[in-house]
Amino acid sequence: MKTLTCITPGTFEYSETEKPELKKDHAIIKIKRIGICGTDLHAFEGTQPFFNYPRVLGQVLK
């Protein structure tokens, strides 16, 4: 699967990664839509002091 990773603030890179394996008490979901939240923007800008890089941005919303 394709993964978009924030390598350093201001830099994204696509890579091919293996699909996750289904584990007990976990779920694999199919993404229909994505969005960018303020935390993602701060991570991309490098103004989120608690993040380490490289980092895959995003979150699951119900």
PDB file of N, CA, C, O and CB in Angstrom:
ATOM      1  N   MET A   1       0.848  -1.161   0.000  1.00  0.00           N
ATOM      2  CA  MET A   1       0.000   0.000   0.000  1.00  0.00           C
ATOM      3  C   MET A   1       0.898   1.229   0.000  1.00  0.00           C
ATOM      4  O   MET A   1       2.066   1.147   0.379  1.00  0.00           O
ATOM      5  CB  MET A   1      -0.967  -0.005   1.215  1.00  0.00           C
ATOM      6  N   LYS A   2       0.359   2.361  -0.422  1.00  0.00           N
ATOM      7  CA  LYS A   2       1.123   3.596  -0.438  1.00  0.00           C
ATOM      8  C   LYS A   2       0.968   4.307   0.903  1.00  0.00           C
ATOM      9  O   LYS A   2      -0.124   4.379   1.465  1.00  0.00           O
ATOM     10  CB  LYS A   2       0.668   4.510  -1.600  1.00  0.00           C
ATOM     11  N   THR A   3       2.076   4.823   1.394  1.00  0.00           N
ATOM     12  CA  THR A   3       2.087   5.559   2.645  1.00  0.00           C
ATOM     13  C   THR A   3       2.737   6.913   2.394  1.00  0.00           C
ATOM     14  O   THR A   3       3.809   6.987   1.794  1.00  0.00           O
ATOM     15  CB  THR A   3       2.836   4.770   3.760  1.00  0.00           C
ATOM     16  N   LEU A   4       2.098   7.975   2.848  1.00  0.00           N
ATOM     17  CA  LEU A   4       2.660   9.317   2.751  1.00  0.00           C
ATOM     18  C   LEU A   4       3.200   9.692   4.122  1.00  0.00           C
ATOM     19  O   LEU A   4       2.452   9.767   5.097  1.00  0.00           O
ATOM     20  CB  LEU A   4       1.595  10.356   2.253  1.00  0.00           C
ATOM     21  N   THR A   5       4.505   9.926   4.187  1.00  0.00           N
ATOM     22  CA  THR A   5       5.176  10.186   5.452  1.00  0.00           C
ATOM     23  C   THR A   5       5.771  11.581   5.449  1.00  0.00           C
ATOM     24  O   THR A   5       6.364  12.014   4.460  1.00  0.00           O
ATOM     25  CB  THR A   5       6.263   9.138   5.717  1.00  0.00           C
ATOM     26  N   CYS A   6       5.610  12.277   6.556  1.00  0.00           N
ATOM     27  CA  CYS A   6       6.269  13.560   6.742  1.00  0.00           C
ATOM     28  C   CYS A   6       7.672  13.235   7.254  1.00  0.00           C
ATOM     29  O   CYS A   6       7.850  12.894   8.423  1.00  0.00           O
ATOM     30  CB  CYS A   6       5.466  14.510   7.745  1.00  0.00           C
ATOM     31  N   ILE A   7       8.658  13.343   6.376  1.00  0.00           N
ATOM     32  CA  ILE A   7      10.030  12.966   6.707  1.00  0.00           C
ATOM     33  C   ILE A   7      10.656  13.971   7.669  1.00  0.00           C
ATOM     34  O   ILE A   7      11.226  13.596   8.694  1.00  0.00           O
ATOM     35  CB  ILE A   7      10.877  12.859   5.433  1.00  0.00           C
ATOM     36  N   THR A   8      10.542  15.225   7.331  1.00  0.00           N
ATOM     37  CA  THR A   8      10.973  16.346   8.173  1.00  0.00           C
ATOM     38  C   THR A   8       9.923  17.433   7.981  1.00  0.00           C
ATOM     39  O   THR A   8       9.151  17.366   7.025  1.00  0.00           O
ATOM     40  CB  THR A   8      12.445  16.862   7.796  1.00  0.00           C
ATOM     41  N   PRO A   9       9.872  18.423   8.852  1.00  0.00           N
ATOM     42  CA  PRO A   9       8.908  19.500   8.624  1.00  0.00           C
ATOM     43  C   PRO A   9       9.041  20.061   7.205  1.00  0.00           C
ATOM     44  O   PRO A   9      10.135  20.410   6.759  1.00  0.00           O
ATOM     45  CB  PRO A   9       9.104  20.624   9.661  1.00  0.00           C
ATOM     46  N   GLY A  10       7.912  20.138   6.513  1.00  0.00           N
ATOM     47  CA  GLY A  10       7.884  20.674   5.161  1.00  0.00           C
ATOM     48  C   GLY A  10       8.205  19.682   4.061  1.00  0.00           C
ATOM     49  O   GLY A  10       8.210  20.055   2.888  1.00  0.00           O
ATOM     50  N   THR A  11       8.476  18.408   4.408  1.00  0.00           N
ATOM     51  CA  THR A  11       8.862  17.417   3.403  1.00  0.00           C
ATOM     52  C   THR A  11       8.035  16.138   3.545  1.00  0.00           C
ATOM     53  O   THR A  11       8.041  15.494   4.595  1.00  0.00           O
ATOM     54  CB  THR A  11      10.359  17.093   3.521  1.00  0.00           C
ATOM     55  N   PHE A  12       7.327  15.781   2.472  1.00  0.00           N
ATOM     56  CA  PHE A  12       6.577  14.523   2.416  1.00  0.00           C
ATOM     57  C   PHE A  12       7.277  13.568   1.464  1.00  0.00           C
ATOM     58  O   PHE A  12       7.977  13.988   0.543  1.00  0.00           O
ATOM     59  CB  PHE A  12       5.107  14.764   1.969  1.00  0.00           C
ATOM     60  N   GLU A  13       7.078  12.274   1.699  1.00  0.00           N
ATOM     61  CA  GLU A  13       7.628  11.259   0.809  1.00  0.00           C
ATOM     62  C   GLU A  13       6.659  10.073   0.754  1.00  0.00           C
ATOM     63  O   GLU A  13       6.195   9.585   1.785  1.00  0.00           O
ATOM     64  CB  GLU A  13       9.048  10.803   1.287  1.00  0.00           C
ATOM     65  N   TYR A  14       6.360   9.617  -0.483  1.00  0.00           N
ATOM     66  CA  TYR A  14       5.557   8.409  -0.663  1.00  0.00           C
ATOM     67  C   TYR A  14       6.462   7.193  -0.586  1.00  0.00           C
ATOM     68  O   TYR A  14       7.611   7.237  -1.025  1.00  0.00           O
ATOM     69  CB  TYR A  14       4.794   8.440  -2.013  1.00  0.00           C
ATOM     70  N   SER A  15       5.947   6.111  -0.029  1.00  0.00           N
ATOM     71  CA  SER A  15       6.676   4.844  -0.019  1.00  0.00           C
ATOM     72  C   SER A  15       5.670   3.702  -0.113  1.00  0.00           C
ATOM     73  O   SER A  15       4.486   3.878   0.175  1.00  0.00           O
ATOM     74  CB  SER A  15       7.557   4.708   1.266  1.00  0.00           C
ATOM     75  N   GLU A  16       6.142   2.555  -0.511  1.00  0.00           N
ATOM     76  CA  GLU A  16       5.326   1.347  -0.537  1.00  0.00           C
ATOM     77  C   GLU A  16       5.575   0.594   0.763  1.00  0.00           C
ATOM     78  O   GLU A  16       6.720   0.312   1.116  1.00  0.00           O
ATOM     79  CB  GLU A  16       5.657   0.453  -1.788  1.00  0.00           C
ATOM     80  N   THR A  17       4.512   0.272   1.466  1.00  0.00           N
ATOM     81  CA  THR A  17       4.620  -0.485   2.707  1.00  0.00           C
ATOM     82  C   THR A  17       3.688  -1.691   2.645  1.00  0.00           C
ATOM     83  O   THR A  17       2.744  -1.716   1.855  1.00  0.00           O
ATOM     84  CB  THR A  17       4.286   0.408   3.934  1.00  0.00           C
ATOM     85  N   GLU A  18       3.954  -2.677   3.472  1.00  0.00           N
ATOM     86  CA  GLU A  18       3.100  -3.860   3.505  1.00  0.00           C
ATOM     87  C   GLU A  18       1.774  -3.527   4.178  1.00  0.00           C
ATOM     88  O   GLU A  18       1.713  -2.707   5.093  1.00  0.00           O
ATOM     89  CB  GLU A  18       3.802  -5.021   4.239  1.00  0.00           C
ATOM     90  N   LYS A  19       0.726  -4.172   3.712  1.00  0.00           N
ATOM     91  CA  LYS A  19      -0.573  -4.010   4.362  1.00  0.00           C
ATOM     92  C   LYS A  19      -0.500  -4.615   5.751  1.00  0.00           C
ATOM     93  O   LYS A  19       0.162  -5.635   5.940  1.00  0.00           O
ATOM     94  CB  LYS A  19      -1.711  -4.670   3.528  1.00  0.00           C
ATOM     95  N   PRO A  20      -1.165  -4.012   6.730  1.00  0.00           N
ATOM     96  CA  PRO A  20      -1.137  -4.582   8.078  1.00  0.00           C
ATOM     97  C   PRO A  20      -1.887  -5.909   8.119  1.00  0.00           C
ATOM     98  O   PRO A  20      -2.810  -6.147   7.340  1.00  0.00           O
ATOM     99  CB  PRO A  20      -1.745  -3.598   9.091  1.00  0.00           C
ATOM    100  N   GLU A  21      -1.472  -6.759   9.040  1.00  0.00           N
ATOM    101  CA  GLU A  21      -2.151  -8.040   9.239  1.00  0.00           C
ATOM    102  C   GLU A  21      -3.224  -7.876  10.307  1.00  0.00           C
ATOM    103  O   GLU A  21      -3.037  -7.159  11.290  1.00  0.00           O
ATOM    104  CB  GLU A  21      -1.140  -9.153   9.641  1.00  0.00           C
ATOM    105  N   LEU A  22      -4.336  -8.543  10.104  1.00  0.00           N
ATOM    106  CA  LEU A  22      -5.418  -8.487  11.077  1.00  0.00           C
ATOM    107  C   LEU A  22      -5.008  -9.229  12.347  1.00  0.00           C
ATOM    108  O   LEU A  22      -4.564 -10.376  12.297  1.00  0.00           O
ATOM    109  CB  LEU A  22      -6.717  -9.087  10.488  1.00  0.00           C
ATOM    110  N   LYS A  23      -5.164  -8.556  13.482  1.00  0.00           N
ATOM    111  CA  LYS A  23      -4.829  -9.143  14.773  1.00  0.00           C
ATOM    112  C   LYS A  23      -6.092  -9.218  15.623  1.00  0.00           C
ATOM    113  O   LYS A  23      -7.053  -8.485  15.389  1.00  0.00           O
ATOM    114  CB  LYS A  23      -3.722  -8.320  15.494  1.00  0.00           C
ATOM    115  N   LYS A  24      -6.083 -10.100  16.599  1.00  0.00           N
ATOM    116  CA  LYS A  24      -7.217 -10.255  17.498  1.00  0.00           C
ATOM    117  C   LYS A  24      -7.528  -8.925  18.187  1.00  0.00           C
ATOM    118  O   LYS A  24      -6.621  -8.218  18.626  1.00  0.00           O
ATOM    119  CB  LYS A  24      -6.935 -11.356  18.543  1.00  0.00           C
ATOM    120  N   ASP A  25      -8.806  -8.597  18.275  1.00  0.00           N
ATOM    121  CA  ASP A  25      -9.297  -7.375  18.916  1.00  0.00           C
ATOM    122  C   ASP A  25      -8.899  -6.099  18.184  1.00  0.00           C
ATOM    123  O   ASP A  25      -8.925  -5.018  18.772  1.00  0.00           O
ATOM    124  CB  ASP A  25      -8.793  -7.310  20.322  1.00  0.00           C
ATOM    125  N   HIS A  26      -8.531  -6.210  16.906  1.00  0.00           N
ATOM    126  CA  HIS A  26      -8.212  -5.052  16.076  1.00  0.00           C
ATOM    127  C   HIS A  26      -9.088  -5.099  14.825  1.00  0.00           C
ATOM    128  O   HIS A  26      -9.739  -6.107  14.553  1.00  0.00           O
ATOM    129  CB  HIS A  26      -6.689  -5.025  15.699  1.00  0.00           C
ATOM    130  N   ALA A  27      -9.099  -4.026  14.085  1.00  0.00           N
ATOM    131  CA  ALA A  27      -9.871  -3.961  12.839  1.00  0.00           C
ATOM    132  C   ALA A  27      -9.027  -3.308  11.755  1.00  0.00           C
ATOM    133  O   ALA A  27      -8.198  -2.443  12.041  1.00  0.00           O
ATOM    134  CB  ALA A  27     -11.199  -3.177  13.044  1.00  0.00           C
ATOM    135  N   ILE A  28      -9.235  -3.715  10.532  1.00  0.00           N
ATOM    136  CA  ILE A  28      -8.637  -3.054   9.379  1.00  0.00           C
ATOM    137  C   ILE A  28      -9.774  -2.359   8.653  1.00  0.00           C
ATOM    138  O   ILE A  28     -10.786  -2.977   8.324  1.00  0.00           O
ATOM    139  CB  ILE A  28      -7.869  -4.073   8.435  1.00  0.00           C
ATOM    140  N   ILE A  29      -9.601  -1.075   8.409  1.00  0.00           N
ATOM    141  CA  ILE A  29     -10.665  -0.293   7.794  1.00  0.00           C
ATOM    142  C   ILE A  29     -10.252   0.177   6.404  1.00  0.00           C
ATOM    143  O   ILE A  29      -9.065   0.312   6.106  1.00  0.00           O
ATOM    144  CB  ILE A  29     -11.027   0.907   8.676  1.00  0.00           C
ATOM    145  N   LYS A  30     -11.241   0.421   5.567  1.00  0.00           N
ATOM    146  CA  LYS A  30     -10.998   0.967   4.243  1.00  0.00           C
ATOM    147  C   LYS A  30     -11.268   2.470   4.320  1.00  0.00           C
ATOM    148  O   LYS A  30     -12.346   2.900   4.731  1.00  0.00           O
ATOM    149  CB  LYS A  30     -11.899   0.268   3.150  1.00  0.00           C
ATOM    150  N   ILE A  31     -10.284   3.247   3.924  1.00  0.00           N
ATOM    151  CA  ILE A  31     -10.393   4.698   3.986  1.00  0.00           C
ATOM    152  C   ILE A  31     -11.208   5.200   2.803  1.00  0.00           C
ATOM    153  O   ILE A  31     -10.912   4.864   1.656  1.00  0.00           O
ATOM    154  CB  ILE A  31      -8.997   5.354   4.004  1.00  0.00           C
ATOM    155  N   LYS A  32     -12.230   6.003   3.075  1.00  0.00           N
ATOM    156  CA  LYS A  32     -13.040   6.601   2.017  1.00  0.00           C
ATOM    157  C   LYS A  32     -12.703   8.069   1.829  1.00  0.00           C
ATOM    158  O   LYS A  32     -12.749   8.572   0.707  1.00  0.00           O
ATOM    159  CB  LYS A  32     -14.520   6.444   2.328  1.00  0.00           C
ATOM    160  N   ARG A  33     -12.368   8.760   2.896  1.00  0.00           N
ATOM    161  CA  ARG A  33     -12.052  10.182   2.837  1.00  0.00           C
ATOM    162  C   ARG A  33     -10.934  10.482   3.820  1.00  0.00           C
ATOM    163  O   ARG A  33     -10.745   9.768   4.805  1.00  0.00           O
ATOM    164  CB  ARG A  33     -13.302  11.048   3.143  1.00  0.00           C
ATOM    165  N   ILE A  34     -10.212  11.527   3.546  1.00  0.00           N
ATOM    166  CA  ILE A  34      -9.194  11.983   4.487  1.00  0.00           C
ATOM    167  C   ILE A  34      -9.361  13.482   4.694  1.00  0.00           C
ATOM    168  O   ILE A  34     -10.044  14.151   3.919  1.00  0.00           O
ATOM    169  CB  ILE A  34      -7.759  11.647   3.976  1.00  0.00           C
ATOM    170  N   GLY A  35      -8.761  13.983   5.702  1.00  0.00           N
ATOM    171  CA  GLY A  35      -8.790  15.407   5.966  1.00  0.00           C
ATOM    172  C   GLY A  35      -7.519  15.827   6.671  1.00  0.00           C
ATOM    173  O   GLY A  35      -6.730  14.991   7.111  1.00  0.00           O
ATOM    174  N   ILE A  36      -7.332  17.107   6.772  1.00  0.00           N
ATOM    175  CA  ILE A  36      -6.166  17.658   7.447  1.00  0.00           C
ATOM    176  C   ILE A  36      -6.673  18.451   8.648  1.00  0.00           C
ATOM    177  O   ILE A  36      -7.531  19.323   8.508  1.00  0.00           O
ATOM    178  CB  ILE A  36      -5.304  18.558   6.480  1.00  0.00           C
ATOM    179  N   CYS A  37      -6.149  18.151   9.800  1.00  0.00           N
ATOM    180  CA  CYS A  37      -6.542  18.883  11.004  1.00  0.00           C
ATOM    181  C   CYS A  37      -5.410  19.833  11.391  1.00  0.00           C
ATOM    182  O   CYS A  37      -4.333  19.809  10.795  1.00  0.00           O
ATOM    183  CB  CYS A  37      -6.875  17.903  12.179  1.00  0.00           C
ATOM    184  N   GLY A  38      -5.662  20.646  12.372  1.00  0.00           N
ATOM    185  CA  GLY A  38      -4.668  21.620  12.821  1.00  0.00           C
ATOM    186  C   GLY A  38      -3.384  20.970  13.302  1.00  0.00           C
ATOM    187  O   GLY A  38      -2.296  21.493  13.062  1.00  0.00           O
ATOM    188  N   THR A  39      -3.499  19.835  13.977  1.00  0.00           N
ATOM    189  CA  THR A  39      -2.320  19.139  14.468  1.00  0.00           C
ATOM    190  C   THR A  39      -1.449  18.663  13.307  1.00  0.00           C
ATOM    191  O   THR A  39      -0.223  18.754  13.370  1.00  0.00           O
ATOM    192  CB  THR A  39      -2.728  17.955  15.348  1.00  0.00           C
ATOM    193  N   ASP A  40      -2.090  18.147  12.231  1.00  0.00           N
ATOM    194  CA  ASP A  40      -1.336  17.740  11.043  1.00  0.00           C
ATOM    195  C   ASP A  40      -0.602  18.933  10.444  1.00  0.00           C
ATOM    196  O   ASP A  40       0.563  18.824  10.063  1.00  0.00           O
ATOM    197  CB  ASP A  40      -2.273  17.110   9.994  1.00  0.00           C
ATOM    198  N   LEU A  41      -1.280  20.059  10.365  1.00  0.00           N
ATOM    199  CA  LEU A  41      -0.665  21.262   9.812  1.00  0.00           C
ATOM    200  C   LEU A  41       0.538  21.690  10.651  1.00  0.00           C
ATOM    201  O   LEU A  41       1.582  22.040  10.101  1.00  0.00           O
ATOM    202  CB  LEU A  41      -1.692  22.403   9.733  1.00  0.00           C
ATOM    203  N   HIS A  42       0.399  21.665  11.975  1.00  0.00           N
ATOM    204  CA  HIS A  42       1.512  22.033  12.850  1.00  0.00           C
ATOM    205  C   HIS A  42       2.673  21.048  12.708  1.00  0.00           C
ATOM    206  O   HIS A  42       3.835  21.451  12.755  1.00  0.00           O
ATOM    207  CB  HIS A  42       1.045  22.089  14.312  1.00  0.00           C
ATOM    208  N   ALA A  43       2.369  19.776  12.536  1.00  0.00           N
ATOM    209  CA  ALA A  43       3.432  18.783  12.331  1.00  0.00           C
ATOM    210  C   ALA A  43       4.177  19.064  11.037  1.00  0.00           C
ATOM    211  O   ALA A  43       5.405  18.992  11.000  1.00  0.00           O
ATOM    212  CB  ALA A  43       2.851  17.354  12.309  1.00  0.00           C
ATOM    213  N   PHE A  44       3.440  19.387   9.970  1.00  0.00           N
ATOM    214  CA  PHE A  44       4.058  19.699   8.688  1.00  0.00           C
ATOM    215  C   PHE A  44       4.901  20.977   8.788  1.00  0.00           C
ATOM    216  O   PHE A  44       5.986  21.053   8.210  1.00  0.00           O
ATOM    217  CB  PHE A  44       2.981  19.850   7.598  1.00  0.00           C
ATOM    218  N   GLU A  45       4.405  21.972   9.515  1.00  0.00           N
ATOM    219  CA  GLU A  45       5.135  23.228   9.687  1.00  0.00           C
ATOM    220  C   GLU A  45       6.346  23.088  10.603  1.00  0.00           C
ATOM    221  O   GLU A  45       7.274  23.896  10.551  1.00  0.00           O
ATOM    222  CB  GLU A  45       4.210  24.286  10.236  1.00  0.00           C
ATOM    223  N   GLY A  46       6.326  22.040  11.453  1.00  0.00           N
ATOM    224  CA  GLY A  46       7.409  21.871  12.423  1.00  0.00           C
ATOM    225  C   GLY A  46       7.170  22.645  13.703  1.00  0.00           C
ATOM    226  O   GLY A  46       8.100  22.858  14.482  1.00  0.00           O
ATOM    227  N   THR A  47       5.928  23.073  13.932  1.00  0.00           N
ATOM    228  CA  THR A  47       5.608  23.855  15.127  1.00  0.00           C
ATOM    229  C   THR A  47       4.907  23.020  16.206  1.00  0.00           C
ATOM    230  O   THR A  47       4.413  23.573  17.189  1.00  0.00           O
ATOM    231  CB  THR A  47       4.732  25.037  14.748  1.00  0.00           C
ATOM    232  N   GLN A  48       4.861  21.705  16.031  1.00  0.00           N
ATOM    233  CA  GLN A  48       4.288  20.803  17.032  1.00  0.00           C
ATOM    234  C   GLN A  48       5.457  20.227  17.825  1.00  0.00           C
ATOM    235  O   GLN A  48       6.136  19.322  17.338  1.00  0.00           O
ATOM    236  CB  GLN A  48       3.410  19.656  16.366  1.00  0.00           C
ATOM    237  N   PRO A  49       5.712  20.733  19.045  1.00  0.00           N
ATOM    238  CA  PRO A  49       6.921  20.360  19.781  1.00  0.00           C
ATOM    239  C   PRO A  49       6.961  18.918  20.289  1.00  0.00           C
ATOM    240  O   PRO A  49       8.023  18.450  20.700  1.00  0.00           O
ATOM    241  CB  PRO A  49       7.077  21.268  20.932  1.00  0.00           C
ATOM    242  N   PHE A  50       5.840  18.207  20.272  1.00  0.00           N
ATOM    243  CA  PHE A  50       5.812  16.865  20.845  1.00  0.00           C
ATOM    244  C   PHE A  50       5.974  15.762  19.811  1.00  0.00           C
ATOM    245  O   PHE A  50       5.944  14.585  20.171  1.00  0.00           O
ATOM    246  CB  PHE A  50       4.533  16.662  21.585  1.00  0.00           C
ATOM    247  N   PHE A  51       6.143  16.102  18.539  1.00  0.00           N
ATOM    248  CA  PHE A  51       6.241  15.098  17.472  1.00  0.00           C
ATOM    249  C   PHE A  51       7.682  14.802  17.119  1.00  0.00           C
ATOM    250  O   PHE A  51       8.553  15.670  17.189  1.00  0.00           O
ATOM    251  CB  PHE A  51       5.495  15.565  16.230  1.00  0.00           C
ATOM    252  N   ASN A  52       7.916  13.543  16.735  1.00  0.00           N
ATOM    253  CA  ASN A  52       9.202  13.104  16.196  1.00  0.00           C
ATOM    254  C   ASN A  52       9.002  12.797  14.725  1.00  0.00           C
ATOM    255  O   ASN A  52       7.882  12.527  14.291  1.00  0.00           O
ATOM    256  CB  ASN A  52       9.761  11.855  16.967  1.00  0.00           C
ATOM    257  N   TYR A  53      10.060  12.835  13.972  1.00  0.00           N
ATOM    258  CA  TYR A  53      10.008  12.566  12.535  1.00  0.00           C
ATOM    259  C   TYR A  53      10.970  11.433  12.204  1.00  0.00           C
ATOM    260  O   TYR A  53      11.990  11.278  12.875  1.00  0.00           O
ATOM    261  CB  TYR A  53      10.355  13.842  11.712  1.00  0.00           C
ATOM    262  N   PRO A  54      10.669  10.652  11.197  1.00  0.00           N
ATOM    263  CA  PRO A  54       9.535  10.708  10.278  1.00  0.00           C
ATOM    264  C   PRO A  54       8.239  10.323  10.973  1.00  0.00           C
ATOM    265  O   PRO A  54       8.243   9.614  11.980  1.00  0.00           O
ATOM    266  CB  PRO A  54       9.775   9.796   9.083  1.00  0.00           C
ATOM    267  N   ARG A  55       7.118  10.805  10.414  1.00  0.00           N
ATOM    268  CA  ARG A  55       5.809  10.614  11.034  1.00  0.00           C
ATOM    269  C   ARG A  55       4.726  10.502   9.962  1.00  0.00           C
ATOM    270  O   ARG A  55       4.684  11.299   9.024  1.00  0.00           O
ATOM    271  CB  ARG A  55       5.490  11.775  12.003  1.00  0.00           C
ATOM    272  N   VAL A  56       3.857   9.513  10.109  1.00  0.00           N
ATOM    273  CA  VAL A  56       2.682   9.394   9.254  1.00  0.00           C
ATOM    274  C   VAL A  56       1.588  10.202   9.920  1.00  0.00           C
ATOM    275  O   VAL A  56       1.216   9.923  11.060  1.00  0.00           O
ATOM    276  CB  VAL A  56       2.249   7.887   9.036  1.00  0.00           C
ATOM    277  N   LEU A  57       1.067  11.202   9.223  1.00  0.00           N
ATOM    278  CA  LEU A  57       0.055  12.082   9.791  1.00  0.00           C
ATOM    279  C   LEU A  57      -1.341  11.511   9.590  1.00  0.00           C
ATOM    280  O   LEU A  57      -1.540  10.629   8.755  1.00  0.00           O
ATOM    281  CB  LEU A  57       0.149  13.472   9.170  1.00  0.00           C
ATOM    282  N   GLY A  58      -2.295  12.004  10.341  1.00  0.00           N
ATOM    283  CA  GLY A  58      -3.683  11.603  10.164  1.00  0.00           C
ATOM    284  C   GLY A  58      -4.244  10.940  11.394  1.00  0.00           C
ATOM    285  O   GLY A  58      -3.542  10.669  12.368  1.00  0.00           O
ATOM    286  N   GLN A  59      -5.544  10.686  11.317  1.00  0.00           N
ATOM    287  CA  GLN A  59      -6.264  10.049  12.416  1.00  0.00           C
ATOM    288  C   GLN A  59      -7.561   9.456  11.892  1.00  0.00           C
ATOM    289  O   GLN A  59      -8.025   9.806  10.807  1.00  0.00           O
ATOM    290  CB  GLN A  59      -6.546  11.058  13.555  1.00  0.00           C
ATOM    291  N   VAL A  60      -8.122   8.581  12.653  1.00  0.00           N
ATOM    292  CA  VAL A  60      -9.381   7.954  12.273  1.00  0.00           C
ATOM    293  C   VAL A  60     -10.515   8.706  12.951  1.00  0.00           C
ATOM    294  O   VAL A  60     -10.486   8.937  14.160  1.00  0.00           O
ATOM    295  CB  VAL A  60      -9.402   6.442  12.657  1.00  0.00           C
ATOM    296  N   LEU A  61     -11.499   9.082  12.174  1.00  0.00           N
ATOM    297  CA  LEU A  61     -12.691   9.748  12.705  1.00  0.00           C
ATOM    298  C   LEU A  61     -13.895   8.860  12.494  1.00  0.00           C
ATOM    299  O   LEU A  61     -13.995   8.180  11.473  1.00  0.00           O
ATOM    300  CB  LEU A  61     -12.909  11.125  12.037  1.00  0.00           C
ATOM    301  N   LYS A  62     -14.800   8.857  13.434  1.00  0.00           N
ATOM    302  CA  LYS A  62     -16.000   8.036  13.315  1.00  0.00           C
ATOM    303  C   LYS A  62     -17.090   8.791  12.618  1.00  0.00           C
ATOM    304  O   LYS A  62     -18.183   8.260  12.425  1.00  0.00           O
ATOM    305  CB  LYS A  62     -16.479   7.574  14.673  1.00  0.00           C
TER     306      LYS A  62
END
